[in-house]
Amino acid sequence: MSVASAIEVLAGTESILVFTGAGISTESGIPDFRGPHGVWKTRDPNEFTFQRWVQDPEHRKQAWAGLRDSPLHNARPNAAHEAIAALWRSGRMVGCVTQNIDGLHQAAGLPDYAVIEVHGSTRTTRCLECGQTWPTPEIEARVDAGDEDPHCTECGGLLKLSVVSFGEYLPETAVAKSFAMAEAADAVVAIGSTLSVYPAADIPMAAAVRGVPYVIVNLGHTEHDNLATVRIEEPAGSAVPELISALIA
């Protein structure tokens, strides 16, 4: 279906929930996970377990050393991120729930309180013992200075990016806020997600099952295609700006 169809079904909506996945950031140079060139084509998900982080000092050292080489490090928002920020400024958006850890929604202009990062963020680092947090660049500076496996300066505990690894639960507060947004939404636009990772994918579904318009923008099949009011198979960087510019015109 076309962007025009999505514009039609979203006309008159005032509290749109935007739900985003890795596909919105591929045009910023960040690979997705399950696509033809996704991360899981070349990396073993078992490398990213919480247990391995805690138990394997060499793994931690390699991860910290490689952080600056990550495509997330210098990524910038693309046209889709910027369009979502424009939708927020228009007052027709209840908020954005994202599976992404890249911080690009905030970089594009969404305030922190409007973005729920259900899988965490690379922007901060936390102590696994006492919960103290730091901006990640501060920890990167310690690594650059020779601290290969940085520990907490308060209690000596292990440090880890504030990202949910396999084997960790999603943060309860973020999940609760996400479902509250879904309850308040009068429409959902899901962008760049296969909608196959749960419980995150339950969030847009919670709104969709109430019968509100559900627009999915994604290259490839999603597990919610049968729920979609409109399904747009186009790159986010072109489809989302076209859709949002019409909604806020």
Helices and strands as residue ranges (DSSP letters): H 3-10, E 16-20, G 22-24, G 26-28, G 39-41, G 45-48, H 50-55, H 57-65, G 67-69, H 79-90, E 93-98, H 104-108, G 112-114, E 115-117, E 120-127, E 133-135, H 136-144, E 159-163, H 172-184, E 187-191, H 202-208, E 214-217, G 225-227, E 230-232, H 236-247
